[in-house]
Each structure stands twice: as C-alpha cells, then as structure tokens.
C-alpha cells in the first residue's frame, strides 16, 4: 500500500502564478528497468501545495531489486512540464510493523 499524500511549495509553472500538479508513480526492477506497476494521481488545479491522497495497492515481489519513481508534473494541455522526480529504492523505506498485515510508511518522504 503506497499513498501519495501531497506536496508543498511547488514552483509557479503557469502564467497565472500557479501549478496544475499531478504525480506519476512507477514500481520498477532496478536491474532490468521493467515497470511492474504504474499509476497517476488526479490533477489539482491552480495549487502550489496540492493534496492528492491517492493510494495504490501494489505487490512488492523482490524489495532488494525494486525502486519507486515519483514524478511531479504540471499539466499544460499539449505538453506537460516535469516539476521534479525522485527515485527511491524499496529497501530504503522504513515500515511500521505495528500492523503486521499491511506495513505502512512510518515517515514522510
């Protein structure tokens, strides 16, 4: 279970001084580059501190070989602009073991 909660202080990308942000997320094998799961949040219009609160339910098969890519985009109609991206090896995630059925991220990334 992976939740994309939100972002703060996105840059002003539009001529109106806002950002129409959304996030793409991919779970891929680091070694082969094969994407195993992918998803996208909704667009939050005209907001520099968007809250998506989108949850993805993906199975992680081999944490030692998998990474998650988060990319924040500004929706621009014809050609969306990349705001930023982050690669996170699955082994770097700290899990909250208090719920043994479903580990949850214990801190914001």
Secondary structure, 3 states (H helix, E strand, C coil): CEEEEECCCCCCCCCCCCCCEEEEEEEEECCCCCEEEEEECCCECCCCCCEEEEEECCCCCCHHHEEEEEEEEECCCCCCEEEEEEEEEHHHCCEECCCCCCCEECCCC
